[in-house]
Amino acid sequence: MAQIITMPRLSDTMTEGVVATWLKKVGDTIKTGDILAEIETDKATMEFESFHDGVLLHIGIQEGQSAPVDSLLAIIGKEGEDISALLSGGNATETKEEKVEETKIVTSSAVEMPAGVKVVTMPRLSDTMTTGTVATWLKKVGDTVKEGDILAEIETDKATMEFESFNAGTLLYIGVQEGDSAPVDTILAILGPAGTDVSGIAANYKVGAVVEAPKAEEVKAVAQEVVVTEQATSGRVFASPLAKKIAQDKGINLSQVKGSGENGRIVKSDVENFSPSAVATPTQAVAEATSAVAAVKPFVPVGEVFQEEIKNSQMRKTIARRLSESKFTAPHYYLTIELDMDNAIASRNMINGLPETKVSFNDMVIKASAMALKKHPQVNSQWREDAMVINHHVNIGVAVAVEDGLMVPVLKFTDQMSLTQIGANVKDLAGKAKSKKIQPAEMEGSTFTISNLGMFGIQSFTSIINQPNSAILSVGAIIEKPVVKNGQIVVGNTMTVTLACDHRTVDGATGAQFLQTFKAFMENPVTMLA
């Protein structure tokens, strides 16, 4: 289904934007994270990236033209898709589900806006964001705020982003406390001269009311669309979306790049001129991310009832929503099979005996799954109401447990990777996920998912399908136990795997045939090297 992209509001004072440059043209293939256009706001020219995959079907605002916030900017969908109904629908704000009213400041006749006071509202940091959660306030009431200071870290439905102030003043009021959520455009904070009474402004502030423009200088706070990448040293990486994209394509770790932009922000030229130096390995990144001292547990007196309430993060809410949608919309069924792992163990020992080579059993599972998917493409599919999509490319998502929940980094074109390449990529992506350095584009586009709890001693389990995939493979631990071989009871090593399938796309026989092929690869690993 085609997606309407509207003119984003890139600052809380922006009412219209000018398309400075289109970086894509009609007919181009768009991937999540691609830069669509450069948009001039009332503050600066900013890069606008896509949160959708598809083909650019329509451009609503030409280069050099201006248009109000929420007007039709572009349409992304499937190649050849009919978008006449969307175009005839008129104003894009009428079809946009996440429509947000413009922020307006209202003051009663008895309350006037004091000179120098700035009202900062909850920014809309993506085109699908309707509410935001304040993860952390980096300033408190009474603190002096300078231009470029980070006010807060805000969780959206896609990532945690830093919200930067371009105003100088004193933080007089905080409207959304840490852990609390609020709709876009609600009052977030008030800045102004120290000692100014802003109680009347906070009490009379409303969204969508008639504007009486303040005589003071316009609010210049703008959100930098930068995923929070806190390092163990408490440093932060500020980078433009285009710089992030180039760094990803070149395999450059942005934490090693020195920014030359405003407030140290990394821009395109910084990445292009970067000379690689010694950087931390993925293993070190994971170690740093997991070496933090655990929080002190609260004292609970014996015999007393004690409960602790933990606010749900945006990530946790998103996980809950998507898994619920998957469980209650996709008719799941499960197929379980036991594998003889003796040959796999011997093969892995032989491979790991080579210099500077280390392959895990999970890497072998990923490789076998990718090869089996090429032979059974219907398992590598997606369900849509109007059609079933068969993916002839294999992008395997690997579930990774992180502090706040679960992330699924994606190995693109997994079937074309060797075992050692798979191992290196999994370590790199898992390290990024656990150290909060992974980019949204690295978690998009999976066609099949693998979840492995074998390292925790779990022998078998079932997983919920990671939509829009049609299947997910649950991998258990390798167990040494008595088995029957050639009519004799001997000691053997087995592993149980369970395939959860969406019955709308994968029939029972199809799922069983996939598992038989997967079993043949795992029990005879040499066949994966052919």
C-alpha positions in Angstrom: 0.0 0.0 0.0 1.3 3.4 -1.0 2.6 5.7 1.8 2.0 9.4 1.8 5.0 11.4 2.9 4.2 14.9 4.1 6.3 18.0 4.5 7.9 17.4 8.0 8.0 20.0 10.7 11.7 20.0 11.5 11.5 22.7 14.2 8.8 23.8 16.6 8.5 27.2 14.8 8.4 25.8 11.3 5.1 26.4 9.4 6.3 25.8 5.9 9.4 24.4 4.2 11.2 24.8 0.9 12.5 21.8 -1.1 16.1 22.8 -1.8 17.1 19.6 -3.6 15.6 16.3 -4.5 18.1 13.5 -4.1 15.7 11.0 -5.6 13.5 11.1 -8.7 10.3 9.5 -9.6 10.9 5.8 -10.4 13.9 5.4 -8.0 13.9 2.6 -5.5 13.8 3.9 -2.0 15.1 2.1 1.1 14.6 3.0 4.7 17.3 5.6 5.7 17.8 6.9 2.2 17.9 10.7 2.0 14.9 11.9 -0.1 15.5 15.6 -0.1 17.2 18.6 1.5 14.5 20.9 3.0 15.0 24.5 4.0 13.3 25.5 7.2 13.1 28.8 9.0 16.4 27.8 10.7 18.5 25.8 8.4 18.7 23.4 5.5 18.2 19.8 6.8 18.3 16.4 5.2 15.0 14.4 5.2 15.3 10.7 5.2 12.7 8.0 4.3 11.2 5.7 6.9 9.7 3.5 4.2 10.8 1.1 1.5 9.4 1.1 -2.1 9.5 3.1 -5.3 9.1 6.9 -5.5 5.8 7.2 -7.3 5.1 10.9 -7.0 6.7 14.2 -6.1 4.3 16.8 -4.8 6.6 19.7 -4.2 9.2 20.6 -6.8 12.7 22.0 -6.1 12.6 25.6 -5.0 8.9 25.5 -4.1 7.6 26.0 -0.6 4.6 24.4 1.0 3.0 24.3 4.5 3.9 21.6 7.0 1.8 18.4 6.4 1.2 19.1 2.7 1.9 16.3 0.2 5.6 16.0 -0.3 5.8 12.6 -2.0 4.2 9.1 -2.4 6.2 5.9 -2.0 4.7 2.5 -2.9 5.0 -0.5 -5.2 6.1 0.0 -8.8 3.1 0.6 -11.0 0.7 1.0 -8.1 -2.3 3.2 -8.8 -2.2 6.3 -6.7 -4.9 8.3 -8.5 -7.2 8.0 -5.4 -4.5 9.5 -3.2 -3.8 12.4 -5.6 -7.5 13.2 -6.0 -8.0 13.2 -2.3 -6.6 16.7 -2.1 -4.7 17.8 0.9 -2.4 15.2 2.3 -3.3 16.1 5.8 -6.7 14.6 5.1 -5.2 11.1 4.4 -2.4 11.1 6.9 -3.3 9.0 9.8 -0.8 10.6 12.1 -2.0 14.2 11.4 -0.8 16.5 14.1 -2.3 20.0 14.5 0.1 23.0 14.4 1.5 24.2 17.6 -0.1 27.4 18.7 0.6 29.5 21.8 -2.5 31.1 23.4 -2.4 33.6 26.2 -5.4 35.0 27.9 -6.0 38.7 27.9 -4.7 38.8 31.5 -1.5 36.9 30.6 1.1 38.3 28.2 4.2 36.6 26.9 7.2 38.1 28.8 10.1 39.4 26.7 12.7 36.7 25.9 10.5 33.8 27.0 10.6 30.8 24.6 8.1 27.9 24.6 9.6 24.6 23.5 7.1 21.9 22.4 7.4 18.1 21.9 8.9 17.8 18.4 7.8 15.3 15.8 11.0 13.5 15.0 9.7 11.2 12.3 6.8 11.2 9.9 5.0 8.5 11.9 5.6 9.9 15.4 2.5 11.0 17.3 3.8 10.8 20.8 7.2 11.0 22.4 8.6 9.9 25.7 11.2 11.9 27.6 13.9 9.3 28.3 16.3 11.7 30.1 16.4 15.4 30.9 20.0 16.6 30.6 19.1 20.0 32.1 17.0 20.8 35.2 14.9 23.8 36.1 17.2 26.7 37.0 20.0 25.5 34.7 21.5 27.9 32.2 21.0 26.7 28.6 23.3 27.7 25.8 22.7 27.4 22.1 23.6 23.8 21.0 23.1 22.3 24.5 21.2 19.0 24.5 18.0 19.5 26.5 16.7 16.0 26.6 16.7 12.5 25.0 13.3 11.7 23.5 12.1 8.2 22.6 10.1 7.9 19.4 8.5 4.9 17.8 11.7 4.3 15.9 14.7 5.4 18.0 15.9 7.6 20.8 16.9 11.0 19.6 18.6 14.0 21.1 16.7 17.3 21.3 19.0 20.3 20.9 18.3 23.9 21.9 19.3 26.8 19.7 18.2 29.3 22.4 20.1 30.7 25.3 18.4 31.3 28.6 17.4 29.7 31.8 15.2 26.5 31.9 12.2 27.9 33.7 9.7 25.0 33.4 9.5 21.4 32.4 6.2 20.2 31.1 6.9 16.4 30.6 8.8 14.5 33.3 11.3 11.7 32.7 9.5 8.5 31.7 6.3 10.3 30.8 4.8 10.4 27.3 3.1 13.3 25.6 1.6 14.0 22.2 3.5 15.9 19.6 3.2 19.7 20.0 2.4 19.7 23.7 4.5 21.9 25.9 7.9 20.4 26.7 9.7 23.2 28.4 9.9 27.0 28.7 13.2 29.0 28.5 13.7 32.6 29.4 15.4 35.1 31.6 16.1 33.8 35.2 13.4 34.6 37.7 10.6 35.1 35.1 7.2 34.0 36.2 5.9 31.6 33.5 3.1 29.9 35.5 0.5 31.7 33.5 2.0 30.6 30.2 2.1 27.0 31.3 -1.5 27.1 32.6 -2.9 28.8 29.5 -0.9 26.9 26.8 -3.1 24.9 24.4 -2.6 23.1 21.1 -4.5 24.3 18.1 -5.7 27.6 19.6 -5.5 30.9 17.8 -2.0 32.4 17.7 -1.0 35.6 19.2 2.6 35.7 18.0 5.0 36.7 20.8 6.9 39.8 20.3 10.1 38.2 21.5 12.5 36.4 19.2 11.0 33.2 17.7 11.8 29.9 19.3 14.7 28.3 17.6 14.9 24.9 19.3 15.2 22.2 16.7 15.6 18.5 17.0 18.7 16.9 15.4 17.6 13.7 13.9 20.4 11.7 15.3 20.1 8.3 17.0 21.5 8.4 20.5 24.8 6.5 20.5 26.1 6.9 24.0 29.5 5.3 24.5 30.9 3.9 27.6 32.9 7.1 28.0 29.6 9.1 28.0 30.5 10.7 24.7 27.9 11.2 22.0 28.0 10.9 18.2 26.3 13.8 16.3 25.9 13.1 12.6 23.7 14.1 9.7 21.5 11.4 8.1 23.6 11.6 4.9 26.8 11.2 6.9 25.4 8.2 8.6 24.4 6.6 5.3 27.8 7.2 3.8 29.5 5.8 6.9 27.3 2.7 6.8 28.1 2.1 3.1 31.9 2.5 3.8 31.8 0.5 7.0 33.1 3.5 9.0 32.5 3.7 12.8 31.2 7.3 13.3 32.5 7.3 16.9 36.0 7.6 15.4 35.1 10.5 13.1 35.7 14.1 14.2 32.8 16.4 13.2 33.4 19.8 11.6 29.8 20.9 11.6 27.9 23.0 14.1 28.5 21.9 17.7 30.8 19.1 16.4 28.2 17.5 14.2 29.6 15.0 11.7 28.7 16.0 8.1 29.3 14.4 4.7 32.8 15.8 4.1 34.0 14.5 7.5 33.1 10.9 6.6 34.5 11.2 3.0 37.8 12.6 4.3 38.1 10.2 7.2 41.3 8.1 7.5 40.7 4.8 9.4 42.6 4.4 12.6 42.6 1.7 15.3 39.1 1.1 16.5 37.5 -1.1 19.1 36.4 -4.5 18.0 32.8 -5.6 18.2 33.7 -7.8 21.2 35.1 -4.9 23.0 32.0 -2.8 22.2 29.8 -5.5 23.7 32.1 -5.8 26.8 32.0 -2.1 27.3 28.2 -1.9 27.0 27.7 -4.8 29.4 30.3 -3.9 32.0 28.2 -1.2 33.7 27.6 -1.8 37.4 24.2 -3.2 38.2 21.8 -0.8 39.9 21.4 -1.3 43.7 18.3 -3.4 44.4 15.8 -1.8 46.8 15.7 -3.2 50.4 12.6 -5.3 50.9 11.7 -6.1 54.5 10.8 -9.7 55.1 7.1 -10.4 55.2 6.1 -7.2 53.6 4.4 -6.8 50.2 6.6 -4.8 47.8 5.9 -3.8 44.2 8.0 -1.8 41.8 6.5 0.0 38.8 8.7 0.5 35.7 7.5 2.8 33.0 7.3 1.1 29.6 9.9 2.4 27.2 8.9 3.2 23.6 10.9 0.2 22.5 8.9 -2.0 24.9 5.6 -0.6 23.8 6.5 -1.1 20.1 7.6 -4.7 20.8 4.3 -5.4 22.6 2.2 -3.9 19.9 3.9 -5.7 17.0 4.0 -9.1 18.7 0.4 -8.8 19.6 -0.5 -7.9 16.1 1.5 -10.8 14.8 0.1 -13.3 17.3 -3.6 -12.3 16.8 -3.5 -11.7 13.0 -1.3 -14.4 11.7 -2.5 -18.0 12.2 0.6 -19.6 13.7 1.4 -23.3 13.7 4.6 -25.0 14.8 6.8 -27.8 13.4 9.6 -29.3 15.5 12.5 -31.5 14.4 15.5 -33.0 16.1 19.0 -32.8 14.5 22.0 -35.1 14.8 24.8 -32.6 15.6 27.8 -35.0 15.7 29.0 -34.0 12.2 28.3 -30.3 12.8 30.5 -30.5 16.0 33.3 -32.2 14.1 33.1 -29.8 11.2 33.1 -26.7 13.5 36.2 -28.0 15.4 38.0 -28.5 12.1 37.0 -25.0 10.8 38.0 -23.3 14.0 41.3 -25.0 13.9 42.3 -22.7 11.0 44.3 -19.6 11.9 42.2 -16.5 12.8 38.9 -18.4 12.1 36.0 -18.8 14.5 32.6 -20.1 13.6 29.7 -20.6 16.0 26.9 -23.2 15.7 24.5 -20.2 15.3 26.5 -19.2 12.2 26.0 -22.7 10.8 22.2 -22.4 11.6 22.0 -19.1 9.7 23.9 -20.5 6.7 21.8 -23.6 6.5 18.6 -21.6 6.8 19.7 -19.2 4.0 20.4 -22.1 1.7 17.2 -23.9 2.6 15.2 -20.7 1.9 16.6 -20.6 -1.6 15.3 -24.1 -2.2 11.9 -23.3 -0.6 11.2 -19.6 -1.4 7.6 -19.8 -0.2 8.9 -19.9 3.4 10.7 -16.7 2.5 7.5 -14.8 1.8 5.2 -12.1 3.1 1.4 -12.0 3.3 -0.6 -9.0 1.9 -4.4 -8.8 1.6 -4.1 -8.5 -2.2 -1.2 -10.8 -2.9 1.5 -13.1 -1.4 5.0 -11.7 -2.0 7.8 -14.3 -2.6 11.2 -12.9 -1.8 14.0 -14.3 -4.0 16.6 -12.5 -1.9 17.4 -13.8 1.5 17.8 -11.3 4.4 17.9 -13.1 7.7 17.1 -11.3 11.0 18.9 -12.5 14.1 17.2 -11.8 17.4 19.5 -10.1 19.9 18.6 -9.5 23.6 19.4 -6.0 24.7 18.9 -4.2 28.0 15.6 -2.6 27.0 14.1 -5.5 25.1 14.8 -7.2 21.8 16.4 -6.0 18.6 16.6 -7.9 15.3 19.6 -6.9 13.2 19.4 -8.0 9.6 22.0 -9.8 7.5 21.4 -8.6 3.9 21.8 -11.3 1.2 22.7 -13.9 3.7 22.8 -16.7 1.1 25.8 -15.0 -0.6 27.9 -15.0 2.6 30.4 -17.6 3.8 30.3 -19.0 7.3 33.1 -16.7 8.4 31.4 -13.6 6.8 28.2 -14.5 8.6 30.1 -14.8 11.9 31.8 -11.5 11.5 28.6 -9.7 10.5 26.6 -11.1 13.4 29.3 -10.1 15.9 29.4 -6.6 14.4 25.6 -6.1 14.4 25.1 -7.6 17.9 27.8 -5.4 19.2 26.2 -2.3 17.7 22.8 -3.4 19.1 24.0 -3.9 22.6 26.1 -0.7 22.7 23.2 1.3 21.2 25.1 2.1 18.0 22.9 0.2 15.5 21.1 2.3 12.8 17.4 1.8 11.9 18.4 0.7 8.3 20.4 -2.2 9.8 17.2 -3.6 11.3 14.9 -3.3 8.3 14.1 -5.6 5.4 14.3 -9.1 7.0 12.6 -12.0 5.1 13.1 -14.7 7.7 14.1 -14.6 11.4 16.2 -16.8 13.7 15.9 -16.8 17.5 18.5 -18.8 19.5 18.2 -19.5 23.2 20.5 -22.5 23.2 23.2 -20.6 25.0 20.8 -20.4 28.0 20.3 -24.1 28.1 16.8 -24.0 26.6 16.2 -27.3 24.8 13.1 -26.2 22.8 10.7 -23.3 22.5 8.4 -21.5 20.1 8.6 -17.9 18.9 6.1 -15.4 17.6 6.6 -14.5 13.9 8.4 -11.3 13.2 6.1 -9.8 10.7 6.0 -9.2 7.8 8.0 -12.5 7.7 6.1 -15.7 7.2 8.3 -17.8 9.5 10.7 -17.8 12.4 13.1 -20.6 13.5 13.6 -21.2 17.2 16.9 -22.9 18.0 17.5 -24.9 21.3 20.7 -26.1 23.0 22.9 -29.0 21.9 22.2 -31.9 24.3 24.4 -35.0 24.8 22.1 -38.0 25.3 21.7 -41.7 24.3 20.6 -42.1 20.7 20.0 -45.0 18.4 22.4 -45.3 15.4 22.5 -48.4 13.2 20.3 -50.3 15.7 22.7 -49.5 18.5 22.3 -47.2 21.5 25.2 -44.8 21.6 26.0 -41.4 23.1 25.1 -38.6 20.6 24.6 -34.9 20.4 21.2 -33.5 19.3 19.6 -30.1 18.8 15.9 -29.3 18.6 14.6 -26.6 16.3 11.0 -25.4 15.9 9.7 -23.5 12.9 6.7 -21.2 13.5 4.8 -20.6 10.3 2.1 -18.3 9.1 -0.6 -20.7 7.7 -1.8 -18.0 5.2 1.5 -18.3 3.2 3.2 -21.5 4.4 1.3 -24.8 4.3 2.3 -27.6 6.6 4.0 -29.7 3.9 6.0 -26.7 2.7 7.2 -26.0 6.2 8.1 -29.7 6.7 10.0 -29.8 3.4 12.0 -26.7 4.4 13.0 -28.4 7.7 14.0 -31.5 6.0 16.4 -29.5 3.7 17.6 -27.5 6.7 18.3 -30.8 8.6 20.2 -32.2 5.6 22.5 -29.2 5.6 23.1 -29.1 9.4 23.8 -32.8 9.6 26.2 -32.7 6.6 27.9 -29.3 6.9 30.2 -30.1 4.0 27.2 -29.6 1.7 27.0 -26.0 2.7 30.5 -25.4 1.3 29.6 -26.7 -2.2 
